[in-house]
Each structure stands twice: as C-alpha cells, then as structure tokens.
Amino acid sequence: MTLTVLIVTLTVVIVMLTVLIVMLTVLIVTLTVLIVTLTVVIVTLTVLTVMLTVLIMTLTVVIVMLTVVIVMLTVVIVTLTVVIVMLTVVIVTLTVLIVTLAVIVMLTVLHPMKQFHSFHVTQKFTTVFTRTHHMSLSYARLIQSMPSHRIS
C-alpha cells in the first residue's frame, strides 16, 4: 500500500505543479495583455499630442496671415491718404492757375488802367501768386515727408 500512496502522492504533486504552471501562464498572458493595452494608450496619447501640435501650428499660420492682411490694409490706407494729399495739391495748383488767369484777364482785358494802378495790381498779383505757390510747395513737402510703409 505504501507504493500506491507514494504514486498517488506523486501524481497529486504533479497535478498541482501543472495547475501552478497553468496559473503562471495565465498570469503571464494577463500581464502581456496589460502591457499591450498600456502601449496602445501611449500611442494614442502620442497621436493626440501630434494633433494638438499641428493645430497650434495651424493657428499660428492663421495669426501670421491675419497680421499680413492688417499690414496690407494699413499700406492701402496710407496710399489712399497720399493720393488724397496729392489731389489736394492738384486742386491748389489748379486754383493758382485759375487765379493767375483771372488776374491776367483783369490786367489785360477788363481794366486798362494807368501805369501806377497797373503796377499796383501787378504787385498784388505777384503777392497772391507767390503765396499760393508757397502753399502748393508746402503741400508737396508734406507728401515728401510722409513715411513710406513697406512690407518686407
């Protein structure tokens, strides 16, 4: 009977060892699944980080483009201002021309006057012409002194 008990005991020990090996295998498989799951989570977080980085870069590009548009609009406004000033100079110059023509007509056609009176009117014309000419030159200096805005 002792041999039978020994064989049964050995069989029980072998079965227990087999159960232990199966349990260890299940534990290893479970740990492997856990490692794979953690790897998937890490990869997902990495993809999210890359997506956020791309979003931030896209927003930066949009901000830069908006800044360029604002600068271009500023240049257009400055250009329009220069055009308005130049048109003002043209209007002043035309006014000087009209006044000059009117004075010439007054001196030559409408009022033939004595030499002294003619000299006095000519002196007034010269004064008006000179003042208007100086005003036109000051507008031209104003245009030249305006800073130019360039996009670099």
TORKOL-4160 file (C-alpha; in steps of 0.2 Angstrom, whole numbers, padded with zeros to 4 digits, m for minus):
152
<pt num="1" X="0000" Y="0000" Z="0000"/>
<pt num="2" X="0014" Y="0012" Z="0003"/>
<pt num="3" X="0019" Y="0011" Z="m0015"/>
<pt num="4" X="0002" Y="0016" Z="m0021"/>
<pt num="5" X="0001" Y="0030" Z="m0008"/>
<pt num="6" X="0018" Y="0036" Z="m0015"/>
<pt num="7" X="0012" Y="0035" Z="m0033"/>
<pt num="8" X="m0004" Y="0044" Z="m0029"/>
<pt num="9" X="0005" Y="0057" Z="m0019"/>
<pt num="10" X="0017" Y="0060" Z="m0033"/>
<pt num="11" X="0003" Y="0061" Z="m0045"/>
<pt num="12" X="m0006" Y="0074" Z="m0034"/>
<pt num="13" X="0010" Y="0084" Z="m0033"/>
<pt num="14" X="0012" Y="0083" Z="m0052"/>
<pt num="15" X="m0006" Y="0089" Z="m0055"/>
<pt num="16" X="m0003" Y="0103" Z="m0043"/>
<pt num="17" X="0013" Y="0108" Z="m0052"/>
<pt num="18" X="0004" Y="0108" Z="m0068"/>
<pt num="19" X="m0010" Y="0118" Z="m0061"/>
<pt num="20" X="0003" Y="0130" Z="m0054"/>
<pt num="21" X="0011" Y="0131" Z="m0072"/>
<pt num="22" X="m0006" Y="0134" Z="m0080"/>
<pt num="23" X="m0009" Y="0148" Z="m0067"/>
<pt num="24" X="0008" Y="0156" Z="m0070"/>
<pt num="25" X="0004" Y="0155" Z="m0089"/>
<pt num="26" X="m0012" Y="0164" Z="m0087"/>
<pt num="27" X="m0003" Y="0177" Z="m0076"/>
<pt num="28" X="0010" Y="0180" Z="m0090"/>
<pt num="29" X="m0004" Y="0181" Z="m0103"/>
<pt num="30" X="m0013" Y="0194" Z="m0092"/>
<pt num="31" X="0002" Y="0204" Z="m0090"/>
<pt num="32" X="0006" Y="0204" Z="m0109"/>
<pt num="33" X="m0012" Y="0210" Z="m0112"/>
<pt num="34" X="m0009" Y="0224" Z="m0099"/>
<pt num="35" X="0007" Y="0229" Z="m0107"/>
<pt num="36" X="m0001" Y="0229" Z="m0125"/>
<pt num="37" X="m0015" Y="0240" Z="m0118"/>
<pt num="38" X="m0003" Y="0252" Z="m0110"/>
<pt num="39" X="0006" Y="0253" Z="m0126"/>
<pt num="40" X="m0010" Y="0257" Z="m0136"/>
<pt num="41" X="m0014" Y="0271" Z="m0123"/>
<pt num="42" X="0004" Y="0278" Z="m0125"/>
<pt num="43" X="0002" Y="0278" Z="m0144"/>
<pt num="44" X="m0015" Y="0286" Z="m0143"/>
<pt num="45" X="m0008" Y="0300" Z="m0132"/>
<pt num="46" X="0006" Y="0302" Z="m0144"/>
<pt num="47" X="m0006" Y="0304" Z="m0158"/>
<pt num="48" X="m0016" Y="0317" Z="m0148"/>
<pt num="49" X="0000" Y="0327" Z="m0144"/>
<pt num="50" X="0005" Y="0327" Z="m0163"/>
<pt num="51" X="m0013" Y="0333" Z="m0167"/>
<pt num="52" X="m0013" Y="0347" Z="m0154"/>
<pt num="53" X="0004" Y="0352" Z="m0161"/>
<pt num="54" X="m0002" Y="0353" Z="m0179"/>
<pt num="55" X="m0017" Y="0363" Z="m0173"/>
<pt num="56" X="m0006" Y="0375" Z="m0164"/>
<pt num="57" X="0005" Y="0377" Z="m0179"/>
<pt num="58" X="m0011" Y="0380" Z="m0190"/>
<pt num="59" X="m0017" Y="0393" Z="m0178"/>
<pt num="60" X="0000" Y="0402" Z="m0179"/>
<pt num="61" X="m0001" Y="0402" Z="m0198"/>
<pt num="62" X="m0018" Y="0409" Z="m0197"/>
<pt num="63" X="m0012" Y="0423" Z="m0185"/>
<pt num="64" X="0003" Y="0427" Z="m0196"/>
<pt num="65" X="m0009" Y="0428" Z="m0211"/>
<pt num="66" X="m0021" Y="0440" Z="m0202"/>
<pt num="67" X="m0006" Y="0451" Z="m0197"/>
<pt num="68" X="0000" Y="0452" Z="m0215"/>
<pt num="69" X="m0018" Y="0457" Z="m0221"/>
<pt num="70" X="m0019" Y="0470" Z="m0207"/>
<pt num="71" X="m0002" Y="0477" Z="m0213"/>
<pt num="72" X="m0008" Y="0477" Z="m0231"/>
<pt num="73" X="m0023" Y="0486" Z="m0227"/>
<pt num="74" X="m0013" Y="0499" Z="m0217"/>
<pt num="75" X="m0002" Y="0501" Z="m0233"/>
<pt num="76" X="m0018" Y="0504" Z="m0243"/>
<pt num="77" X="m0024" Y="0517" Z="m0231"/>
<pt num="78" X="m0008" Y="0526" Z="m0231"/>
<pt num="79" X="m0008" Y="0525" Z="m0250"/>
<pt num="80" X="m0025" Y="0532" Z="m0251"/>
<pt num="81" X="m0020" Y="0546" Z="m0239"/>
<pt num="82" X="m0005" Y="0551" Z="m0250"/>
<pt num="83" X="m0017" Y="0551" Z="m0266"/>
<pt num="84" X="m0029" Y="0562" Z="m0256"/>
<pt num="85" X="m0015" Y="0574" Z="m0252"/>
<pt num="86" X="m0009" Y="0574" Z="m0270"/>
<pt num="87" X="m0026" Y="0578" Z="m0276"/>
<pt num="88" X="m0027" Y="0592" Z="m0264"/>
<pt num="89" X="m0010" Y="0598" Z="m0271"/>
<pt num="90" X="m0018" Y="0597" Z="m0289"/>
<pt num="91" X="m0033" Y="0606" Z="m0283"/>
<pt num="92" X="m0022" Y="0620" Z="m0276"/>
<pt num="93" X="m0012" Y="0621" Z="m0291"/>
<pt num="94" X="m0027" Y="0622" Z="m0302"/>
<pt num="95" X="m0034" Y="0636" Z="m0291"/>
<pt num="96" X="m0017" Y="0645" Z="m0293"/>
<pt num="97" X="m0019" Y="0643" Z="m0311"/>
<pt num="98" X="m0037" Y="0650" Z="m0312"/>
<pt num="99" X="m0032" Y="0664" Z="m0300"/>
<pt num="100" X="m0017" Y="0668" Z="m0311"/>
<pt num="101" X="m0028" Y="0668" Z="m0327"/>
<pt num="102" X="m0041" Y="0679" Z="m0319"/>
<pt num="103" X="m0028" Y="0692" Z="m0314"/>
<pt num="104" X="m0021" Y="0691" Z="m0331"/>
<pt num="105" X="m0038" Y="0694" Z="m0338"/>
<pt num="106" X="m0041" Y="0708" Z="m0326"/>
<pt num="107" X="m0025" Y="0716" Z="m0330"/>
<pt num="108" X="m0026" Y="0715" Z="m0349"/>
<pt num="109" X="m0044" Y="0714" Z="m0354"/>
<pt num="110" X="m0056" Y="0721" Z="m0341"/>
<pt num="111" X="m0047" Y="0735" Z="m0333"/>
<pt num="112" X="m0035" Y="0745" Z="m0344"/>
<pt num="113" X="m0028" Y="0757" Z="m0330"/>
<pt num="114" X="m0015" Y="0770" Z="m0328"/>
<pt num="115" X="0003" Y="0764" Z="m0326"/>
<pt num="116" X="0004" Y="0767" Z="m0307"/>
<pt num="117" X="m0013" Y="0757" Z="m0304"/>
<pt num="118" X="m0007" Y="0744" Z="m0316"/>
<pt num="119" X="0009" Y="0742" Z="m0306"/>
<pt num="120" X="m0001" Y="0741" Z="m0290"/>
<pt num="121" X="m0012" Y="0727" Z="m0297"/>
<pt num="122" X="0003" Y="0718" Z="m0304"/>
<pt num="123" X="0011" Y="0719" Z="m0287"/>
<pt num="124" X="m0005" Y="0712" Z="m0279"/>
<pt num="125" X="m0005" Y="0698" Z="m0292"/>
<pt num="126" X="0013" Y="0694" Z="m0288"/>
<pt num="127" X="0010" Y="0693" Z="m0270"/>
<pt num="128" X="m0006" Y="0682" Z="m0272"/>
<pt num="129" X="0004" Y="0671" Z="m0284"/>
<pt num="130" X="0019" Y="0669" Z="m0273"/>
<pt num="131" X="0008" Y="0665" Z="m0258"/>
<pt num="132" X="m0002" Y="0652" Z="m0267"/>
<pt num="133" X="0014" Y="0645" Z="m0274"/>
<pt num="134" X="0022" Y="0643" Z="m0257"/>
<pt num="135" X="0006" Y="0635" Z="m0251"/>
<pt num="136" X="0007" Y="0622" Z="m0265"/>
<pt num="137" X="0026" Y="0619" Z="m0261"/>
<pt num="138" X="0021" Y="0616" Z="m0243"/>
<pt num="139" X="0009" Y="0603" Z="m0248"/>
<pt num="140" X="0022" Y="0595" Z="m0259"/>
<pt num="141" X="0034" Y="0595" Z="m0244"/>
<pt num="142" X="0020" Y="0587" Z="m0233"/>
<pt num="143" X="0019" Y="0572" Z="m0246"/>
<pt num="144" X="0038" Y="0570" Z="m0247"/>
<pt num="145" X="0039" Y="0570" Z="m0228"/>
<pt num="146" X="0026" Y="0556" Z="m0226"/>
<pt num="147" X="0035" Y="0540" Z="m0221"/>
<pt num="148" X="0033" Y="0526" Z="m0233"/>
<pt num="149" X="0027" Y="0509" Z="m0226"/>
<pt num="150" X="0034" Y="0494" Z="m0235"/>
<pt num="151" X="0031" Y="0476" Z="m0232"/>
<pt num="152" X="0047" Y="0466" Z="m0230"/>
